[in-house]
């Protein structure tokens, strides 16, 4: 019989960005469990929220999550499925994309 693991909240952080850094809010929520010394991520929700850039979708400019049974990306109200390799690669993609969005906006949004 396969061992079942209890899913727990691994990370929940929110960072308010200064206007010179693009403004808005970064939100990270990650659920999973530990198995043989390694972390297994079962659910995640990564979001860059900035109501000055985008008012719909509760201000979510960019987001990655695996809700609704599939891995997907939100960008300015549009949702598209993404190819999922692992959580770490998705986190890296999210970080690169939100930094590019802020850079292209010139850090003027708050």
C-alpha positions as CSV (number, residue, x, y, z in Angstrom):
1,X,0.0,0.0,0.0
2,X,1.4,3.4,-1.0
3,X,2.1,5.8,1.9
4,X,0.0,9.0,1.8
5,X,1.6,12.2,2.9
6,X,-0.1,15.1,4.6
7,X,0.0,18.2,2.5
8,X,1.0,21.3,4.5
9,X,1.6,25.0,3.7
10,X,5.3,25.2,2.8
11,X,5.5,28.9,2.0
12,X,3.2,31.9,2.2
13,X,4.7,35.3,1.6
14,X,3.6,38.7,0.3
15,X,6.0,41.4,-0.6
16,X,4.9,45.0,-1.3
17,X,7.1,46.5,-4.0
18,X,8.3,50.1,-3.8
19,X,7.1,52.4,-6.7
20,X,10.8,52.6,-7.9
21,X,10.7,48.8,-8.1
22,X,7.4,48.8,-10.1
23,X,5.0,48.9,-7.3
24,X,2.4,46.3,-6.6
25,X,2.5,43.1,-4.6
26,X,4.2,39.7,-5.1
27,X,2.4,36.8,-3.6
28,X,3.8,33.3,-3.1
29,X,1.7,30.3,-1.7
30,X,3.1,26.8,-1.9
31,X,1.7,23.6,-0.5
32,X,3.3,20.1,-0.4
33,X,5.1,17.6,1.8
34,X,8.6,16.3,2.6
35,X,9.6,12.9,1.4
36,X,13.0,11.3,2.1
37,X,14.6,14.7,2.7
38,X,13.2,16.3,-0.4
39,X,10.3,18.7,-0.8
40,X,7.4,17.7,-3.1
41,X,5.2,20.6,-4.2
42,X,1.6,19.7,-4.8
43,X,0.0,23.1,-5.2
44,X,1.2,26.6,-5.9
45,X,0.0,30.1,-6.6
46,X,2.4,32.8,-7.7
47,X,1.1,36.2,-8.5
48,X,2.2,39.7,-9.3
49,X,-0.6,42.1,-8.5
50,X,-0.6,45.7,-9.5
51,X,-4.0,47.5,-9.8
52,X,-2.3,50.5,-11.5
53,X,-1.2,48.3,-14.4
54,X,-4.3,46.0,-14.6
55,X,-7.6,46.4,-12.8
56,X,-9.4,43.2,-13.9
57,X,-8.7,39.8,-12.3
58,X,-8.3,41.4,-8.9
59,X,-5.2,43.3,-10.2
60,X,-3.3,40.1,-11.2
61,X,-0.9,41.2,-13.9
62,X,0.9,37.9,-13.9
63,X,0.3,34.6,-12.2
64,X,1.2,30.9,-12.3
65,X,-0.8,28.2,-10.5
66,X,-2.0,24.7,-10.8
67,X,-5.6,25.1,-9.6
68,X,-8.4,23.5,-11.5
69,X,-6.4,20.4,-12.3
70,X,-3.8,21.9,-14.7
71,X,-0.7,24.1,-14.7
72,X,-1.4,27.5,-16.2
73,X,-0.3,31.1,-16.6
74,X,-2.4,34.3,-16.1
75,X,-1.3,37.4,-17.9
76,X,-3.5,40.5,-18.0
77,X,-6.7,38.5,-17.8
78,X,-5.8,35.8,-20.3
79,X,-5.2,32.2,-19.1
80,X,-3.1,29.7,-21.0
81,X,-1.9,26.2,-20.1
82,X,1.8,25.8,-19.6
83,X,4.2,22.9,-19.9
84,X,5.2,22.0,-16.4
85,X,8.7,20.6,-15.7
86,X,8.9,21.2,-12.0
87,X,8.0,23.9,-9.5
88,X,11.5,25.4,-9.4
89,X,11.5,26.0,-13.2
90,X,8.0,27.6,-12.9
91,X,9.1,29.8,-10.0
92,X,12.1,30.9,-12.1
93,X,9.9,31.7,-15.1
94,X,7.5,33.7,-12.9
95,X,10.4,35.8,-11.4
96,X,11.9,36.5,-14.8
97,X,8.6,37.5,-16.3
98,X,7.5,39.9,-13.5
99,X,10.9,41.6,-13.5
100,X,10.6,42.1,-17.3
101,X,7.1,43.5,-16.9
102,X,8.3,46.0,-14.2
103,X,11.4,46.9,-16.3
104,X,9.3,47.5,-19.5
105,X,6.9,49.7,-17.4
106,X,10.0,51.7,-16.3
107,X,9.2,51.3,-12.6
108,X,6.6,54.1,-12.8
109,X,3.5,52.1,-11.7
110,X,2.5,52.0,-8.0
